[in-house]
Amino acid sequence: MSRSNEEAREEAHGEACEKAREKEIATRPPDYSAPVTNQPLEGTVVRLVRLSPDHAEALFPSASDPEVWRWMPRARPETVVQLREWLGEMTADPTRRCFAVQRRDDGTLCDNLR
């Protein structure tokens, strides 16, 4: 076998390996094992703060809107206590990343993300 054929085969093998690696990386599920810190994510208008059961009272008015729950897989909480319990369940799960949206200008909680 001539040197050029061997080089071409090695090059083709390298390209195939690179494509396989790219495909494996693209289809790999996200790694959620990184620890979640309590540091807020700052934007220009809002910040995302770690969601807490203590946010139940502030979030209850928006959580009371039936339209918000229209496509949700669970029933709308009827009381602040029910919302607090649900937030406690959500935030106790280490695989979930749950945040509350807080306005930067006055600290008011607007919504939550999960």
Backbone bond lengths (Angstrom), bond angles and torsions (degrees), N, CA, C in turn:
res aa  C-N    CA-C-N  psi(-1)  N-CA   C-N-CA  omega(-1)  CA-C   N-CA-C  phi
1 M - - - 1.450 - - 1.522 108.27 -
2 S 1.283 116.23 133.65 1.459 119.42 -179.17 1.520 110.40 -75.39
3 R 1.280 115.29 160.30 1.461 121.43 -178.74 1.535 111.22 -61.75
4 S 1.301 119.98 -38.04 1.465 122.49 -178.35 1.524 111.76 -67.03
5 N 1.331 118.72 -36.86 1.466 120.71 176.63 1.528 110.25 -66.57
6 E 1.309 116.96 -41.00 1.466 121.17 179.03 1.526 110.71 -64.60
7 E 1.312 116.67 -42.43 1.465 120.90 177.84 1.516 110.99 -63.91
8 A 1.332 116.88 -41.43 1.468 120.81 178.85 1.522 110.53 -64.04
9 R 1.345 116.70 -40.23 1.464 119.98 178.72 1.524 111.03 -65.98
10 E 1.327 117.65 -41.74 1.470 121.50 177.86 1.533 110.68 -63.83
11 E 1.318 115.92 -40.14 1.464 119.82 178.83 1.528 110.70 -64.82
12 A 1.334 117.15 -43.62 1.471 121.20 178.56 1.529 110.29 -63.48
13 H 1.336 116.18 -40.51 1.464 120.38 178.20 1.533 110.31 -62.93
14 G 1.333 116.49 -44.05 1.468 120.58 178.55 1.513 112.20 -61.49
15 E 1.335 116.53 -41.20 1.470 120.21 178.42 1.524 110.90 -65.61
16 A 1.336 117.05 -40.70 1.467 120.88 178.88 1.525 110.66 -63.96
17 C 1.321 116.25 -41.49 1.472 119.97 177.95 1.522 110.88 -63.71
18 E 1.309 117.41 -41.75 1.465 121.68 179.70 1.526 110.53 -63.36
19 K 1.329 117.87 -43.48 1.472 121.53 177.58 1.518 110.89 -62.50
20 A 1.317 117.23 -42.28 1.465 120.79 178.95 1.524 110.66 -63.74
21 R 1.333 117.49 -40.24 1.463 121.36 178.78 1.529 110.56 -65.63
22 E 1.326 117.00 -43.21 1.466 120.70 178.38 1.525 111.07 -61.89
23 K 1.339 117.03 -41.57 1.461 120.66 178.87 1.528 110.50 -64.82
24 E 1.326 117.29 -42.58 1.469 121.10 179.76 1.519 110.71 -62.75
25 I 1.322 116.78 -41.67 1.468 120.62 179.07 1.516 110.07 -66.35
26 A 1.335 117.92 -41.87 1.464 121.71 -177.51 1.523 112.13 -67.08
27 T 1.326 117.84 -29.63 1.463 120.20 -177.17 1.519 112.96 -99.76
28 R 1.330 117.12 -1.46 1.464 120.78 179.87 1.531 109.01 -69.72
29 P 1.323 117.69 133.69 1.469 118.95 177.04 1.527 110.40 -65.31
30 P 1.334 117.14 152.77 1.463 119.38 -179.63 1.528 111.48 -62.61
31 D 1.315 115.56 147.90 1.463 121.86 178.92 1.521 108.32 -92.98
32 Y 1.336 116.35 108.24 1.455 121.35 -179.95 1.524 112.00 -97.82
33 S 1.322 116.65 15.71 1.462 119.03 -176.41 1.521 112.48 -80.34
34 A 1.326 117.39 -11.03 1.463 119.29 179.32 1.523 109.28 -64.56
35 P 1.312 117.54 137.86 1.465 119.25 -178.66 1.527 111.25 -66.57
36 V 1.315 114.59 144.87 1.460 120.82 176.86 1.521 107.39 -91.44
37 T 1.287 116.33 130.08 1.459 119.37 178.41 1.518 109.16 -97.59
38 N 1.289 115.88 169.42 1.459 121.12 177.20 1.515 111.97 -89.79
39 Q 1.314 117.11 7.03 1.453 120.65 -179.22 1.521 109.84 -73.68
40 P 1.336 117.65 128.97 1.465 119.40 178.18 1.524 110.89 -71.54
41 L 1.326 114.78 155.94 1.462 121.85 174.04 1.519 106.32 -96.95
42 E 1.320 116.75 114.52 1.461 122.03 -172.05 1.522 112.34 -91.85
43 G 1.323 116.10 131.93 1.454 123.08 170.09 1.516 108.56 -116.36
44 T 1.313 116.81 -172.67 1.467 119.13 -179.75 1.516 112.05 -80.40
45 V 1.329 117.90 -29.58 1.468 121.43 -177.10 1.527 111.89 -112.24
46 V 1.333 116.48 -36.45 1.467 120.95 -178.42 1.520 109.77 -129.91
47 R 1.321 114.25 166.07 1.465 120.59 170.81 1.524 106.60 -129.54
48 L 1.318 115.25 149.79 1.454 121.04 174.09 1.518 106.93 -98.97
49 V 1.334 114.86 119.78 1.462 120.22 178.76 1.522 107.81 -112.41
50 R 1.292 115.14 152.02 1.463 119.35 -179.16 1.525 109.74 -59.76
51 L 1.326 115.88 127.24 1.457 121.80 -179.10 1.522 110.24 -65.79
52 S 1.322 115.55 143.61 1.455 121.37 -178.12 1.528 109.56 -141.74
53 P 1.331 118.11 151.73 1.464 120.20 173.20 1.530 111.82 -57.83
54 D 1.333 117.03 -24.43 1.463 120.66 177.88 1.526 112.86 -66.00
55 H 1.339 117.66 -14.61 1.458 121.70 179.36 1.529 112.82 -84.00
56 A 1.329 117.80 -3.57 1.470 121.73 -173.16 1.521 112.73 -55.35
57 E 1.311 117.88 -46.51 1.467 119.78 -176.48 1.528 111.56 -63.52
58 A 1.323 116.40 -42.22 1.468 119.78 -179.29 1.527 111.82 -69.62
59 L 1.324 117.73 -32.27 1.459 121.37 -177.13 1.523 113.39 -89.19
60 F 1.328 117.12 -12.98 1.467 120.04 -175.03 1.532 113.72 -58.65
61 P 1.324 120.78 -40.96 1.470 118.15 179.38 1.532 113.21 -57.28
62 S 1.319 118.05 -44.78 1.474 118.74 178.61 1.524 110.69 -72.99
63 A 1.314 117.70 -32.31 1.462 121.43 178.81 1.523 111.68 -72.35
64 S 1.328 118.07 -13.38 1.463 121.83 -179.41 1.523 112.58 -85.50
65 D 1.323 116.78 -10.91 1.460 121.08 -178.65 1.528 109.61 -73.64
66 P 1.340 118.18 115.87 1.474 120.03 -178.64 1.526 113.11 -58.17
67 E 1.324 117.73 -29.98 1.460 120.59 -179.99 1.530 111.73 -65.11
68 V 1.327 116.32 -32.15 1.466 120.44 177.43 1.525 110.09 -62.55
69 W 1.312 117.28 -34.53 1.462 122.64 -174.71 1.524 113.40 -96.41
70 R 1.306 117.46 1.87 1.458 121.72 -174.56 1.524 113.32 -50.89
71 W 1.315 118.34 -44.19 1.467 121.65 -176.29 1.532 112.36 -108.79
72 M 1.303 116.57 11.36 1.463 119.75 -179.75 1.533 110.49 -75.11
73 P 1.330 116.87 148.81 1.460 120.18 -178.59 1.531 113.33 -81.45
74 R 1.299 118.04 4.68 1.462 120.47 179.35 1.520 109.48 -136.69
75 A 1.308 115.84 165.11 1.466 121.10 -178.17 1.534 110.73 -72.65
76 R 1.305 115.46 149.85 1.471 122.17 177.34 1.523 108.87 -68.00
77 P 1.337 117.67 134.44 1.472 119.44 176.43 1.532 109.69 -65.87
78 E 1.297 115.63 134.87 1.474 120.76 -177.31 1.526 112.53 -90.78
79 T 1.329 117.16 -17.13 1.468 120.70 -177.25 1.523 109.61 -137.61
80 V 1.320 115.16 163.36 1.467 120.24 174.90 1.530 109.75 -61.03
81 V 1.323 116.95 -37.76 1.469 120.98 179.58 1.526 110.44 -61.41
82 Q 1.334 117.62 -43.96 1.471 120.51 178.52 1.535 110.67 -63.73
83 L 1.329 116.44 -41.57 1.456 120.08 178.71 1.528 110.34 -63.87
84 R 1.332 116.93 -42.69 1.464 120.99 178.60 1.532 110.72 -60.27
85 E 1.332 116.89 -42.08 1.470 120.58 178.88 1.524 110.69 -63.52
86 W 1.329 116.86 -43.63 1.461 120.89 179.97 1.523 110.97 -64.52
87 L 1.344 116.74 -43.47 1.461 119.88 177.06 1.523 110.72 -61.38
88 G 1.320 116.56 -37.41 1.460 121.03 176.81 1.518 111.99 -62.25
89 E 1.338 117.08 -41.68 1.464 121.30 177.19 1.530 110.66 -63.79
90 M 1.325 115.88 -45.77 1.466 120.16 -178.93 1.514 111.55 -62.05
91 T 1.309 116.64 -47.53 1.465 119.98 -174.63 1.525 112.85 -76.70
92 A 1.324 117.61 -15.45 1.467 120.61 177.83 1.530 111.47 -77.87
93 D 1.314 117.49 -18.67 1.460 122.19 -178.87 1.534 109.21 -81.64
94 P 1.342 118.65 113.13 1.467 120.70 -175.56 1.532 113.90 -68.62
95 T 1.332 117.88 -12.68 1.467 119.64 179.48 1.521 112.39 -87.54
96 R 1.323 117.15 -7.58 1.470 120.41 -178.72 1.513 110.53 -98.04
97 R 1.307 115.58 144.81 1.462 123.09 174.28 1.523 106.54 -115.23
98 C 1.308 116.29 104.27 1.465 121.69 -174.79 1.525 109.63 -117.05
99 F 1.319 115.65 131.92 1.455 120.91 -177.88 1.512 111.02 -132.05
100 A 1.311 116.07 151.44 1.457 122.75 169.77 1.526 107.39 -104.90
101 V 1.326 115.79 144.19 1.461 121.64 177.82 1.520 107.55 -92.69
102 Q 1.310 115.93 122.94 1.460 121.65 -176.26 1.530 109.42 -122.88
103 R 1.319 116.15 129.87 1.472 118.97 176.52 1.517 108.83 -69.09
104 R 1.319 115.85 136.60 1.463 119.81 -178.02 1.520 111.85 -73.65
105 D 1.332 117.27 -33.30 1.462 118.84 -173.60 1.527 113.47 -68.24
106 D 1.341 117.90 -35.86 1.464 118.59 -177.65 1.530 114.41 -131.79
107 G 1.352 117.45 0.43 1.461 120.51 177.08 1.516 115.16 78.78
108 T 1.340 118.13 5.32 1.460 121.35 -179.64 1.524 110.22 -68.74
109 L 1.338 115.75 135.08 1.464 120.33 174.28 1.514 108.62 -80.28
110 C 1.319 115.78 132.01 1.458 120.88 -175.80 1.517 112.62 -106.31
111 D 1.303 117.74 -34.72 1.450 121.15 -171.15 1.519 108.24 -168.97
112 N 1.321 116.41 -174.15 1.460 119.23 174.21 1.507 109.78 -140.24
113 L 1.313 115.32 157.37 1.461 123.61 178.06 1.502 107.88 -125.41
114 R 1.310 116.53 142.29 1.459 120.07 174.03 1.480 109.63 -144.63
